């Protein structure tokens, strides 16, 4: 071998070493060509499903299949990767809040709040537990005045009853509610509702829903969310431990903080931002972490507020948000 041949051999060997070194540092898209066209969202979903598949509380072949978020995500996934989107569903049961989660009101009338405002204007001092007193027992609209020791004018009661009926007629399920319940059924997951409601709303909502496994309505239980008693009422019907239940709702303190303290998993849904139940149920570690960060910021702000501020906020929640 002459000197030039040896030089060429060494040069070629260095090139191969450099190529191998570059390959070892290259992203997975170079070493695994099947993934080169995947969007970030698709990769995140696949990774989340690998994490979910490893959870220890999975029982049986339950699964909750999801569809691609956009038309460009799926075509680049080869058949074996696409099958991984059918992952075992890691919960034995899902419990939903009602308003803002499964049900919406077409046009708000707020008849109970109208009566509470009239009593306030007539001299009664509002109390933080006013809404809880109404929602934790069966109270007819005409009897609200008696409950708080203030007779109500007949014309006000008649107008409020008409407003209540109009609001009940405007109740309807979100477009994905029935589909989500059916998919959970196919996944062998039990379904329940747990919500703070005046009795007239609860009766109407139950008639809109298909038969499910658990009903925990505040007026039947005698306690409002986030009291542990209302969660336990749901779990007794579901016949499974809190650790196997996912709670989904739209209010951080009642639908996330309360269920988490009780031992359930919890996720928040933001319908105003266009979130669907499918998105929340299929949430992997990335999207769930983002929701947990937002909830955590909310909880920190509440704990940082003084007692008087928290009391006022709780009062507003009870009298203005949950009481229709």
C-alpha positions in Angstrom: 0.0 0.0 0.0 1.5 3.4 -1.0 1.3 6.6 1.0 -1.6 8.0 -1.0 -3.8 4.9 -0.5 -3.2 4.9 3.2 -4.1 8.6 3.4 -7.3 8.0 1.5 -8.2 5.1 3.8 -7.6 7.2 7.0 -9.7 10.0 5.5 -12.6 7.7 4.6 -12.4 6.2 8.1 -12.6 9.6 9.7 -15.6 10.4 7.5 -17.5 7.3 8.7 -16.7 8.1 12.4 -17.9 11.7 11.9 -21.1 10.4 10.2 -21.7 8.0 13.1 -21.1 10.7 15.7 -23.6 13.0 13.9 -26.1 10.3 13.8 -25.8 9.6 17.5 -26.5 13.3 18.1 -29.2 13.6 15.5 -32.9 13.9 16.6 -35.1 10.8 16.6 -36.5 11.9 13.2 -33.2 10.9 11.6 -32.8 7.6 13.4 -36.5 6.7 13.2 -37.7 7.8 9.8 -41.3 6.7 10.5 -41.6 9.6 12.9 -40.2 12.3 10.6 -43.5 13.7 9.5 -45.3 13.6 12.9 -46.4 17.0 14.2 -45.6 18.0 17.8 -49.2 17.4 18.8 -49.2 13.9 17.4 -45.9 13.0 19.1 -47.2 14.4 22.4 -50.3 12.2 22.1 -48.4 9.1 21.4 -46.0 9.8 24.3 -49.0 10.5 26.6 -50.6 7.2 25.7 -47.4 5.3 26.5 -47.4 6.9 29.9 -51.1 6.2 30.4 -50.7 2.6 29.4 -48.3 2.1 32.2 -50.6 3.2 35.0 -51.2 0.7 37.7 -54.9 1.4 38.3 -56.0 0.1 34.9 -58.5 -2.8 35.2 -59.6 -4.8 32.2 -59.5 -3.8 28.5 -61.2 -0.4 28.9 -60.1 2.0 26.2 -61.0 5.6 25.1 -60.1 6.1 21.5 -59.3 9.7 20.3 -59.2 11.2 16.9 -56.5 13.4 15.4 -56.6 17.1 16.3 -56.1 18.2 12.7 -56.2 16.7 9.3 -52.4 16.9 8.9 -51.6 14.8 12.0 -52.9 11.4 11.1 -51.8 10.7 7.5 -48.1 10.6 8.5 -48.6 7.9 11.2 -48.0 4.4 10.0 -50.6 1.7 10.9 -48.6 0.4 14.0 -48.3 3.9 15.4 -51.9 4.7 14.7 -53.0 1.7 16.7 -51.3 3.2 19.7 -53.9 5.9 19.8 -56.3 3.3 21.2 -55.0 3.3 24.7 -56.5 1.7 27.9 -58.6 4.2 29.8 -57.0 4.5 33.3 -60.2 5.2 35.4 -63.0 3.0 36.5 -65.5 5.9 36.6 -65.8 9.5 35.5 -67.9 12.0 37.5 -69.1 15.2 35.8 -70.2 18.5 37.0 -73.4 19.7 35.3 -73.6 23.4 34.3 -70.7 24.5 32.2 -69.5 20.9 31.7 -72.4 18.8 30.4 -75.3 21.3 30.2 -75.7 24.8 29.1 -78.5 27.4 29.5 -79.6 29.1 26.2 -80.7 32.3 27.9 -80.2 33.0 31.6 -83.2 34.2 33.6 -81.7 33.6 37.1 -85.1 33.5 39.0 -83.7 32.5 42.4 -81.1 35.3 42.2 -83.9 37.7 41.4 -85.7 36.7 44.6 -82.5 37.0 46.7 -81.8 40.5 45.3 -85.4 41.6 46.2 -84.9 40.4 49.8 -81.6 42.2 50.0 -83.2 45.4 48.7 -86.0 44.9 51.2 -83.5 45.0 54.1 -82.4 41.4 54.6 -78.6 41.0 55.0 -77.3 38.4 52.5 -75.4 35.5 54.2 -72.6 33.4 52.6 -74.6 30.2 53.0 -77.8 31.5 51.3 -77.3 29.5 48.1 -76.2 26.4 50.1 -79.5 26.5 52.0 -81.5 26.6 48.8 -79.5 24.0 46.9 -79.1 21.5 49.8 -82.8 20.8 50.1 -85.9 20.6 47.9 -87.1 24.2 47.9 -89.9 25.4 45.6 -89.4 28.8 44.2 -92.6 30.1 45.9 -91.2 28.9 49.3 -87.9 30.8 49.1 -89.4 33.7 51.1 -90.5 31.4 53.9 -87.1 29.7 54.0 -85.5 33.1 54.8 -88.4 34.5 56.9 -89.5 37.1 54.4 -92.9 37.0 52.6 -92.6 37.6 48.9 -95.1 39.6 46.8 -97.4 37.5 44.6 -96.5 39.3 41.4 -92.7 38.8 42.1 -93.3 35.1 42.7 -95.4 34.8 39.5 -92.7 36.6 37.4 -89.9 34.4 38.9 -91.9 31.2 38.2 -92.3 32.3 34.5 -88.6 33.1 34.3 -87.7 29.7 35.9 -89.9 27.8 33.3 -88.3 29.8 30.5 -84.8 28.9 31.8 -85.7 25.2 32.2 -87.0 25.2 28.6 -83.6 26.6 27.5 -81.5 23.9 29.1 -79.7 21.7 26.6 -76.8 19.4 26.5 -73.5 20.3 25.0 -73.0 18.7 21.6 -70.5 16.2 22.9 -72.3 15.1 26.1 -74.2 12.1 24.8 -71.3 11.0 22.6 -68.9 11.1 25.5 -71.2 9.1 27.8 -71.6 6.5 25.0 -67.9 6.2 24.5 -67.2 5.8 28.2 -69.9 3.1 28.3 -68.1 1.3 25.5 -64.9 1.6 27.4 -66.6 -0.1 30.4 -66.2 3.0 32.6 -69.0 4.0 34.9 -70.5 7.5 34.6 -71.9 9.8 37.3 -72.9 13.5 37.9 -72.2 15.5 41.0 -73.4 19.1 41.1 -74.9 21.9 43.1 -78.4 22.4 41.9 -81.8 23.7 42.9 -84.2 20.8 42.7 -86.2 22.1 39.7 -83.0 22.2 37.6 -81.9 18.8 38.8 -85.2 17.1 37.8 -85.0 18.6 34.3 -81.3 17.8 33.8 -81.8 14.1 34.8 -84.5 13.9 32.2 -82.1 15.2 29.5 -79.4 12.6 30.3 -79.5 8.9 29.4 -79.5 6.5 32.4 -76.1 6.7 34.2 -74.6 5.0 37.2 -74.5 7.7 39.9 -76.5 10.9 40.7 -75.2 13.2 43.4 -77.4 16.3 43.4 -76.9 18.7 46.3 -80.6 18.9 47.0 -80.9 15.1 47.4 -77.6 14.7 49.4 -78.2 17.6 51.8 -74.7 19.0 51.1 -73.0 21.1 48.4 -69.8 20.6 46.5 -67.0 20.6 47.8 -68.3 19.0 50.9 -66.9 15.4 51.2 -70.5 14.0 51.7 -71.5 14.8 48.2 -68.5 13.0 46.7 -69.0 10.0 49.0 -72.7 9.9 47.8 -71.4 9.5 44.2 -68.8 6.9 45.1 -71.2 4.8 47.0 -73.3 4.4 43.8 -70.3 3.9 41.6 -68.9 1.2 44.0 -65.3 2.0 43.4 -62.6 3.8 45.4 -61.8 7.5 45.0 -58.4 6.7 43.5 -60.1 5.1 40.4 -62.4 8.1 39.7 -61.8 11.1 37.5 -63.8 14.3 38.2 -64.4 16.8 35.5 -65.9 20.3 35.9 -65.5 24.0 35.2 -64.9 25.4 38.7 -61.4 25.1 40.2 -62.3 25.0 43.9 -65.4 22.8 43.7 -64.5 20.6 40.7 -60.7 20.3 41.1 -59.5 21.2 44.6 -62.3 19.5 46.4 -62.1 16.2 44.4 -58.3 16.1 44.7 -58.5 16.5 48.5 -61.0 13.7 48.6 -58.6 11.4 46.7 -60.0 11.5 43.2 -58.2 12.7 40.0 -59.6 15.9 38.6 -59.4 17.9 35.4 -60.9 21.3 34.6 -62.8 22.1 31.4 -63.0 25.5 29.8 -66.0 25.6 27.5 -65.6 29.3 26.9 -62.2 28.6 25.3 -63.7 25.9 23.1 -62.5 22.9 25.1 -64.5 19.6 24.6 -65.0 16.6 26.9 -63.0 14.5 24.3 -60.0 16.8 24.7 -60.1 16.7 28.5 -60.6 13.0 28.7 -57.8 12.3 26.3 -55.5 14.8 28.1 -52.0 13.4 28.3 -49.2 14.4 30.7 -48.4 17.6 28.8 -51.9 19.0 28.5 -52.8 17.9 32.0 -49.7 19.5 33.4 -50.7 22.8 31.7 -54.2 22.6 33.3 -52.7 21.8 36.7 -50.4 24.9 36.4 -53.4 27.1 35.7 -55.4 25.7 38.6 -52.3 25.9 40.8 -52.0 29.6 40.0 -55.6 30.1 40.8 -55.3 28.3 44.2 -52.2 30.3 45.1 -54.0 33.5 44.4 -56.8 32.4 46.7 -54.5 31.4 49.5 -52.6 34.7 49.2 -55.8 36.7 49.6 -56.8 37.7 53.1 -59.6 36.0 55.0 -62.0 38.9 54.3 -61.3 38.7 50.5 -61.7 34.9 50.5 -65.0 35.2 52.4 -66.3 37.8 49.9 -65.2 35.6 47.0 -66.9 32.6 48.5 -70.0 34.7 49.1 -70.0 35.8 45.4 -69.5 32.2 44.3 -72.5 31.0 46.3 -74.9 33.8 45.6 -73.9 34.8 42.1 -72.3 31.9 40.2 -74.0 28.7 41.3 -77.5 30.0 42.3 -79.5 30.4 39.1 
